[in-house]
Amino acid sequence: MVALMRLLIFGLILLTGVYLGLLWYFRAKRRGRMAQDWQEAGRPGDRDAYIAEGMAQYDRSLRRKLLWLVYILPVTAITLLIWLTNFN
Amino acid sequence: MVYLKWGWRIVFWTAVVAFLHYTLPQHDIVRITDTYEKRVNPGENALFWSNANTGENVSATERDVFFIQTFRANDRPMIYRNEDTGWGWPPYFKFNTSNLQARASDMMSKRNAETAQWVAVRHYGWRNEFLSIYPNAVALWEVEGPEARIIPWFNIVLLVALAALYWAVRVRWNRFWANRGASEGGEWSEGKL
């Protein structure tokens, strides 16, 4: 049980690190793209409001939700591996 | 400085390759001649032994370990240990040690057998006589003959994925520093590592 707990806790910490890191990276990229968009669209209205709306759109998007795969894929892989190693 | 840099790189990449070579699954085609269990007292080589079987007392310092004694197609002996990896490292999640031992002893085939039974062994780890370490068998299955060929799909996919990941991070890392140098308005990366 100790070993399982260790795996779960360290796994959770590691995956959360990956999740937050990727989230930060994708949001930063998106923010940069929104700023560029604003320039190219001929600077319509307030720059910060434009970017904020783009980010809100991103937060509702499927792309953003797909980031949960960071948790889902490893858990699925481990389950599959346990089955393949021991019961196949 | 150049020597230091290259020395460092060589040490680092050797460690990476050794780690992968130890951890990733490999396949041998062997003839199983015997199975046994032996009391083991891991000492300096403790790193190369697994832990107690899942669910058993983890603080015991010595325990019995299953072994599988085999000969390879070139008539050289190879001994495998057969231990749970459980929830620990390396992540094979192997809990069926005793079942594997039962299957191994069912596939025995001695030199004088009329038709030898060849078996593929999936294992990780190294055999080293000076350290008394043994690769850990993970799976066994029957194959037609000593020339049976096993394509390591898992290793191919994993190594390609690792290389892709390394490349993706490296490109972004370099781009980040290049952009930073450019936006500072100075000579780009002049004098930077």
Interface residues (C-beta under 8 A of the other chain):
Chain A: M1 V2 A3 L4 R6 L7 I78 L81 I82 T85 N86 F87
Chain B: N51 T54 G55 V58 G86 W87 G88 P91 Y92 F93 K94 F95 N96 N99 V138 A139
